[in-house]
Amino acid sequence: MNLDDIRRQIDTIDRDLLDLLSRRADLVHEVGVVKKRDGLQIYAPEREEALLRRLIEMNEGRLPEKSIRAIYREIMSAALALEDDLTIAYLGPEGTWTHQAAIKKFGHSVNYSAQTNFSDVFDQVARRAASYGVVPIENSTEGAVSHTLDLFVDSPLHICAQILVRIEHGLMASIPREQITTLYSHPQALAQCRGWIMKNFPNAELIEVSSTTKAAEIARDKASQGVAAIGSPLAAEMYGLSLLEESIQDRATNTTRFLVIGEKPCPPTGKDRTSILFSIHHRPGSLVKALQAFDQFDINMSKIESRPSRQKDWEYIFYVDLSGHCDDPKVAEALEELRKHCSLVKLLGSYPDAGE
């Protein structure tokens, strides 16, 4: 078989694929009509994750899991856009890691709305100016994003899904490396590259800004002053900067976990994570008794963080991630037992424990 024969077969397959996608789009439109009629939410992360898992299990071809997810992410993004005019709020500006996380989850076919701070992301969703929001919650190198944690205390929103993004920072500038005297970036990015900076630019002035994208913009505008930025390759591309060095983060596995927030809870998928916050009575042994609720019902606690309550000095709110869904009998019993030892227990959400 020669090259032309192979290409003709590919063309035939492409025509078949387009026809199948069109038929799928017609069915998706009908799904949207039914969901609106019955008052169901358009975005269903539990259905999405179940579909992806099933497709990956069925796959016997050459395409790896990563490619299957990427292809169907865009197919599902187009489907969401057909079902409703979705808007996703995220911590901007355009090109930030949060923006990239949002695209990884929702694809390129929905609308995106950049917000200037974490509070605005929550507010946009709460006021229904946005369908969902995307915010960072923790980084594998630098730990929890405290501002996001604090906002959950008073927010009525639920966690609907999570997104894991491998963070790879680069040194970007429009000047030669030897002319760099100042480095701009987001505080988290500077912290994640601390070792590399000390080794390569020990005398450089480090200036924190609101985002890595903003840092790239400043590096472009202040190149004559010896300014460079640390951020994503996308930010370098957006502002016409050269990537002088890639993957400069101190840990090769540097990963940030993002959350999707929305109005409605997510049904069980069979492989879920539950996030809660609680505050204990100010009595000896209260924290131990509270945590024993999870041991009593054999519930794995994968994360715990504490934050000042901001209501009284030296009182704290604890944030915990659990394996399982709040509707699972054991998880429900553990939460009921937890309430006996706490002054406050708030369910933030149960959602697919996806590792994409």
Secondary structure by P-SEA (a helix, b strand, c coil): ccaaaaaaaaaaaaaaaaaaaaaaaaaaaaaaaaaaaaccccccaaaaaaaaaaaaaaccccccaaaaaaaaaaaaaaaaaaacbbbbbcccccccaaaaaaaaaccccbbbbbbccaaaaaaaaaaccccbbbbbccccccccaaaaaaaaccccccccbbbbbbbbbbbbccccccccccccccaaaaaaaaaaaaaccccbbbbbcccaaaaaaaaaaccccbbbbbccaaaaaaaccccccccccccccbbbbbbbbccccccccccbbbbbccccccccaaaaaaaccccccccccccccccccccccccbbbbbbbccccccaaaaaaaaaaaacccbbbbccccccccc
